[in-house]
Amino acid sequence: VRSIVADGGRVLLVDLPIPAWHTAGTVLAADYRRQMDALLLRLRPVPGVQALDMTASAASDDFSDEVHPKPRVTPVWAARLAASITQPPIKPH
């Protein structure tokens, strides 16, 4: 990440949702959340790095399985991602 930013690039970390029933049924979900939160905390002050939290943007019935969204959901997610990509970089705190 730091080398991308050092070369003038931008980094957008996107935290995608998974169904609540899958989150509740896997032991990895809590560990993932801890590690992702720690990573975001470390990267938040780095200029050129942004995060997009989409974890709350889908209901469990929006998924075909444990991770794949149904076709009706993908345009909504894509629009949200596109809007974030086209925004000017946010200055770190």
N, C-alpha and C positions, 0 to 999 in steps of 0.2 A: 504494500500500500504506500509506504513512504517513498519508494523509488518511483512509483507512478506519479505521485504528487510532485516529487522533485524534478521530474521531467516535464512538468507543466500540465499533467493530466488531472482529471477529477475522478473520484471514486464514489460510487453510490452503493451502499450496502442495503440490500432489500431483504427484510425479514418477512417471508411469506407465511400465510396461515396454513394450518392443517386442521382437520376436524377435531372438535372438542372430544369426541369419543375416542379418537386415536391418541390425543394428548394424554387423556386420563388412563389409557390402557398400556402405555409404554413407560418403562423406567428411564428411558433416555431423554424424555421431554424436560424434566426438571434440570438435568445436567446441561442440556443444550441451552436452556434459558439462563442459567447461571453463567455459562461461558460466553454467551452472546452479550449479556448485560455487561460483563467485565470488559469484553472487547470494545463495545461501544463507548464505554466510559474512558478507555485509553485513547480511542481514536477521535472522540468528540472535539478535543482542542486542535487537532491537526487541520490546518487550512487545506481546502480542496476535498475534504472527506465529509460526506453526508450519509445519513441513514434514513430509510423509509420503512416505517413499521406498518406492515399490512396485516399483522396477525389478527386484528379484530375486524377485518373487513369481509369476513365470510361466515356463513352459517354452516353447520355440519351437513345439511342437505345440499350444499353447493358442490360437494365432492363426489366423484365417481368411485373413489377408493380412498386409501389412507392419505394420499398426497395430491392426486390429480383433480383439478377443478373441472366441473361440467362445462361443456361448450358455451352455455348461456352466461357463464361467469367470466370467461377469459377476456371479452371486450372491456368489461368494467375494470378488471385488474390492469389490462394493458393501457387504458386511458389514464388511470392513476399513476402508473409508472411513467408514461410519456410526459405527463404534466410535471412530474418531479424532475425528469431528465432535462426538460427545456427551461426550467427555472434557473436564474442566475445563482451561482454558488452562495451559500450562506456563510457569513463570517463566523469563525468559532467564538465561543463564549469567553 
